[in-house]
Amino acid sequence: MDKVPFKGVIAYPITPFDNNENVDIPLFKKQVERLVSAGTHGIAPLGSTGVMPYLNDTEKEAITEATMQQVAGRVPTLVGVSNLTTERTIYHAKFAEKAGATAVMIIPMSYWKLTDDEIVQHYDAVASKISIPIMAYNNPATGGVDMSPALLKRLLEIPNVTMIKESTGDIQRMHYLRKELGDEAAFFNGSNPLALSAFSAGARGWCTASSNLIPELNIALYDAIQGNDLKTAQRIFYKQIDLLKFIEAKGLPRSIKAGLDILGVGGGDFKSPLKPLNENEIAKLDSILSAIEGEVYQH
């Protein structure tokens, strides 16, 4: 097992629906192909962008299988398998492994506030049933649970919990993780506006939905960091910061779908209760993308 099979830009596809709120698999595959062809370094279906909590088991399985078919081993895959119960999380983790996923991502989801011991036991139970790596995902804004650095350190003691996705938006926490866990700690940034800062704090990669709209700029930022060219990295980052802030503020599924429509790719429809951006928001996104478009190839 490659304990940390990811680096660079990990792209999060949306889950498109048809106008009857059924998953649109052909459109999903088209979107995944765009992400792979653009050169992103990994594909991560069934994240927040893919509205994973809104999908039933059959839909999750269809998206997982469609991802494996389309990616066809060209880049590693990271499948979201989180669920309220440990039993269902294990079910989806085993399904993802059997389908060919490189790794799975788990965020502790809870109606009741979970204790640290409950969270550790949850991850440990899932880890004991699969042999592929697990990325522990910390995003209190969506999961309702904020995993402290001390808790994350405990999770990394579980043999195949080998990666952390940190999405609190707290850059100090990333520095702390690097300091506490050492240079070998594999943590990934999930907060788009912090992309540059997170790389400087030692993030191994950037988990982002923005690759659906600006993959070249995402990859160029990572390449500049790898080349230790901070000046270029800053310039490339500033080109995309307005978009990164917009999609974070307006919600990733809504923003990415609208952006794909603007670009002529097609973002599909939603599953209720999610609804599209309003006309003013779409116009704002259009202007942001237009401003970026003329600069994309000037790095």
C-alpha positions as CSV (number, residue, x, y, z in Angstrom):
1,M,0.0,0.0,0.0
2,D,1.3,3.4,-1.0
3,K,0.4,5.2,2.3
4,V,0.3,8.7,0.7
5,P,-0.7,8.3,-3.0
6,F,-1.6,11.9,-3.5
7,K,0.2,15.2,-4.1
8,G,-0.6,18.4,-6.0
9,V,-4.0,19.4,-7.2
10,I,-6.8,17.0,-6.2
11,A,-9.9,17.9,-8.2
12,Y,-13.5,17.6,-6.9
13,P,-16.1,17.0,-9.6
14,I,-19.7,18.0,-9.0
15,T,-22.5,15.5,-9.1
16,P,-24.8,16.7,-12.0
17,F,-28.5,15.8,-12.1
18,D,-31.1,15.8,-14.9
19,N,-34.3,17.7,-14.6
20,N,-35.9,14.8,-12.8
21,E,-33.2,14.9,-10.1
22,N,-31.6,11.7,-11.3
23,V,-27.8,11.5,-11.4
24,D,-26.6,12.3,-14.9
25,I,-23.8,9.8,-15.4
26,P,-22.8,10.7,-19.0
27,L,-22.4,14.4,-18.0
28,F,-20.5,13.3,-14.9
29,K,-18.1,11.3,-16.9
30,K,-17.6,14.2,-19.3
31,Q,-16.7,16.4,-16.4
32,V,-14.3,13.9,-14.9
33,E,-12.6,13.5,-18.3
34,R,-12.0,17.3,-18.5
35,L,-10.3,17.2,-15.1
36,V,-8.0,14.3,-15.9
37,S,-7.2,15.7,-19.4
38,A,-6.4,19.1,-17.8
39,G,-3.6,17.5,-15.9
40,T,-5.0,17.5,-12.3
41,H,-3.1,15.1,-10.1
42,G,-6.1,13.2,-8.5
43,I,-9.9,12.9,-8.7
44,A,-12.1,13.0,-5.6
45,P,-15.8,12.2,-6.2
46,L,-18.4,12.4,-3.5
47,G,-17.0,15.3,-1.5
48,S,-18.9,18.5,-0.5
49,T,-18.8,19.6,-4.1
50,G,-20.4,16.4,-5.1
51,V,-23.2,16.8,-2.6
52,M,-22.4,13.4,-1.1
53,P,-24.8,13.7,1.9
54,Y,-27.7,14.2,-0.5
55,L,-27.2,11.0,-2.4
56,N,-28.7,7.6,-1.7
57,D,-26.6,4.5,-1.7
58,T,-27.4,3.6,-5.3
59,E,-26.4,7.1,-6.5
60,K,-23.1,7.0,-4.5
61,E,-22.3,3.6,-6.0
62,A,-23.0,4.8,-9.5
63,I,-20.8,7.8,-9.1
64,T,-18.0,5.7,-7.6
65,E,-18.1,3.2,-10.5
66,A,-18.4,5.9,-13.1
67,T,-15.3,7.6,-11.7
68,M,-13.2,4.4,-11.8
69,Q,-14.4,3.7,-15.4
70,Q,-13.6,7.2,-16.6
71,V,-10.3,7.7,-14.8
72,A,-9.1,4.2,-15.7
73,G,-6.1,4.3,-13.5
74,R,-4.6,7.5,-15.1
75,V,-4.5,9.3,-11.8
76,P,-5.2,8.3,-8.2
77,T,-8.8,8.5,-6.9
78,L,-10.1,9.6,-3.5
79,V,-13.7,8.6,-2.8
80,G,-15.8,10.2,-0.1
81,V,-17.5,7.5,2.0
82,S,-18.7,9.4,5.0
83,N,-22.0,8.6,6.7
84,L,-23.7,9.2,10.0
85,T,-23.3,5.6,11.1
86,T,-20.1,3.6,11.3
87,E,-21.9,0.6,9.6
88,R,-22.8,2.7,6.5
89,T,-19.3,4.3,6.3
90,I,-17.8,0.8,6.4
91,Y,-20.2,-0.3,3.6
92,H,-19.2,2.5,1.3
93,A,-15.5,2.2,2.1
94,K,-15.6,-1.5,1.2
95,F,-17.6,-0.7,-2.0
96,A,-15.0,2.0,-3.0
97,E,-12.1,-0.3,-2.4
98,K,-13.7,-3.1,-4.4
99,A,-14.5,-0.6,-7.3
100,G,-10.8,0.3,-7.5
101,A,-10.5,3.5,-5.4
102,T,-6.9,4.5,-4.5
103,A,-8.1,5.8,-1.1
104,V,-11.2,7.0,0.8
105,M,-12.0,10.2,2.6
106,I,-14.0,10.3,5.8
107,I,-15.4,13.3,7.7
108,P,-17.1,12.5,11.0
109,M,-20.7,13.4,10.4
110,S,-23.0,13.7,13.4
111,Y,-26.3,15.0,14.7
112,W,-25.1,14.6,18.3
113,K,-21.7,16.0,19.2
114,L,-19.2,13.1,19.1
115,T,-16.5,12.7,21.7
116,D,-12.9,12.2,20.6
117,D,-13.0,8.6,21.7
118,E,-16.1,8.0,19.5
119,I,-14.4,9.5,16.5
120,V,-11.3,7.5,17.0
121,Q,-13.3,4.3,17.3
122,H,-15.3,5.2,14.2
123,Y,-12.2,5.6,12.0
124,D,-10.6,2.5,13.6
125,A,-13.6,0.4,12.8
126,V,-13.6,1.5,9.1
127,A,-9.8,1.1,8.8
128,S,-10.0,-2.4,10.1
129,K,-12.3,-3.4,7.2
130,I,-10.3,-2.0,4.3
131,S,-6.7,-2.1,3.2
132,I,-6.5,1.2,1.2
133,P,-5.4,4.5,2.8
134,I,-7.9,6.8,4.6
135,M,-7.8,10.6,4.5
136,A,-9.3,12.1,7.6
137,Y,-11.3,15.2,6.7
138,N,-11.7,18.1,9.1
139,N,-14.3,20.6,8.1
140,P,-16.5,21.8,11.0
141,A,-18.5,24.1,8.7
142,T,-20.0,21.1,7.0
143,G,-19.5,18.1,9.3
144,G,-20.3,20.0,12.6
145,V,-17.3,18.5,14.3
146,D,-14.0,20.2,14.7
147,M,-11.2,17.7,15.2
148,S,-8.3,19.2,17.2
149,P,-4.7,18.7,16.2
150,A,-4.4,16.4,19.2
151,L,-7.2,14.3,17.9
152,L,-5.8,14.2,14.4
153,K,-2.6,13.0,15.8
154,R,-4.4,10.1,17.5
155,L,-6.1,9.3,14.2
156,L,-2.8,9.0,12.4
157,E,-1.8,6.3,14.8
158,I,-4.4,4.1,13.1
159,P,-2.2,2.2,10.5
160,N,-4.1,3.2,7.3
161,V,-5.2,6.6,8.3
162,T,-2.3,8.3,6.6
163,M,-3.6,11.7,5.4
164,I,-5.4,14.8,6.8
165,K,-7.5,17.2,4.8
166,E,-7.7,20.4,6.8
167,S,-10.5,22.8,5.9
168,T,-11.0,25.0,9.0
169,G,-9.4,28.0,7.2
170,D,-7.0,28.4,10.1
171,I,-3.5,28.7,8.7
172,Q,-2.0,28.6,12.2
173,R,-3.4,25.1,12.6
174,M,-1.6,24.0,9.5
175,H,1.7,25.3,10.8
176,Y,1.0,23.5,14.1
177,L,0.3,20.2,12.3
178,R,3.5,20.5,10.4
179,K,5.5,21.3,13.5
180,E,3.8,18.6,15.7
181,L,3.7,15.9,13.1
182,G,7.0,16.6,11.3
183,D,8.0,17.0,7.7
184,E,6.5,13.6,6.7
185,A,3.0,14.5,7.8
186,A,0.8,14.4,4.8
187,F,-1.8,17.1,5.2
188,F,-3.8,18.6,2.4
189,N,-5.5,22.0,2.2
190,G,-9.2,22.1,1.7
191,S,-9.7,25.9,2.1
192,N,-9.5,27.5,-1.3
193,P,-8.6,31.1,-0.3
194,L,-5.6,29.6,1.7
195,A,-4.1,27.8,-1.2
196,L,-0.8,29.7,-1.3
197,S,-0.5,30.0,2.5
198,A,-1.2,26.3,2.9
199,F,1.5,25.3,0.5
200,S,4.0,27.6,2.4
201,A,2.9,25.8,5.6
202,G,3.9,22.5,4.1
203,A,0.6,21.2,2.6
204,R,1.3,18.2,0.3
205,G,-1.6,19.1,-1.9
206,W,-4.7,21.2,-2.5
207,C,-8.2,19.6,-2.6
208,T,-10.3,21.9,-4.8
209,A,-13.4,22.2,-6.8
210,S,-12.0,25.2,-8.7
211,S,-10.2,22.9,-11.1
212,N,-13.6,22.5,-12.8
213,L,-13.2,26.1,-13.9
214,I,-9.5,27.0,-13.8
215,P,-7.4,23.8,-13.8
216,E,-4.4,25.5,-15.5
217,L,-4.1,28.1,-12.8
218,N,-4.4,25.6,-10.0
219,I,-1.7,23.4,-11.5
220,A,0.6,26.4,-12.3
221,L,0.4,27.5,-8.7
222,Y,1.5,24.0,-7.5
223,D,4.3,23.9,-10.1
224,A,5.6,27.3,-9.0
225,I,5.7,26.1,-5.4
226,Q,7.5,22.9,-6.4
227,G,10.0,25.1,-8.2
228,N,10.5,27.3,-5.1
229,D,9.4,30.3,-7.2
230,L,7.4,32.3,-4.6
231,K,7.1,35.4,-6.8
232,T,5.5,33.4,-9.6
233,A,3.3,31.5,-7.2
234,Q,2.0,34.8,-5.7
235,R,1.2,36.2,-9.1
236,I,-0.6,33.1,-10.2
237,F,-2.5,32.9,-6.9
238,Y,-3.7,36.5,-7.1
239,K,-5.1,35.8,-10.5
240,Q,-7.5,33.2,-9.0
241,I,-8.2,34.6,-5.6
242,D,-11.4,36.4,-6.5
243,L,-12.8,33.2,-7.9
244,L,-11.7,31.1,-5.0
245,K,-13.4,33.5,-2.6
246,F,-16.6,33.6,-4.7
247,I,-17.1,29.8,-4.9
248,E,-16.4,29.5,-1.1
249,A,-18.9,32.2,-0.3
250,K,-21.7,31.1,-2.6
251,G,-21.4,27.3,-2.1
252,L,-19.2,25.0,-4.1
253,P,-22.0,23.0,-5.9
254,R,-24.0,26.1,-6.9
255,S,-20.9,28.0,-8.0
256,I,-19.2,25.2,-10.0
257,K,-22.4,24.3,-11.8
258,A,-23.0,27.9,-12.8
259,G,-19.4,28.2,-13.9
260,L,-19.6,25.0,-16.0
261,D,-22.7,26.4,-17.6
262,I,-20.9,29.7,-18.4
263,L,-18.0,27.8,-19.9
264,G,-20.4,25.9,-22.1
265,V,-19.6,22.5,-20.5
266,G,-22.9,22.1,-18.7
267,G,-23.2,21.7,-15.0
268,G,-26.5,19.8,-14.9
269,D,-29.3,20.4,-12.4
270,F,-29.5,20.0,-8.6
271,K,-31.2,17.7,-6.2
272,S,-33.6,19.6,-3.9
273,P,-33.3,21.6,-1.7
274,L,-30.3,23.0,-3.4
275,K,-31.1,25.6,-6.0
276,P,-29.0,27.6,-8.6
277,L,-27.3,30.9,-8.1
278,N,-29.5,33.9,-8.8
279,E,-29.0,36.1,-11.9
280,N,-26.9,38.7,-10.2
281,E,-24.6,36.0,-8.7
282,I,-24.2,34.3,-12.1
283,A,-23.4,37.7,-13.7
284,K,-20.7,38.3,-11.0
285,L,-19.2,34.9,-11.6
286,D,-19.2,35.5,-15.4
287,S,-17.3,38.7,-14.9
288,I,-14.7,37.0,-12.6
289,L,-14.2,34.2,-15.1
290,S,-13.9,36.7,-18.0
291,A,-11.2,38.6,-16.1
292,I,-9.3,35.4,-15.6
293,E,-9.7,34.1,-19.1
294,G,-7.3,36.6,-20.7
295,E,-4.6,35.8,-18.2
296,V,-4.6,32.0,-17.9
297,Y,-1.8,31.4,-20.3
298,Q,0.3,34.3,-19.3
299,H,2.1,32.6,-16.4
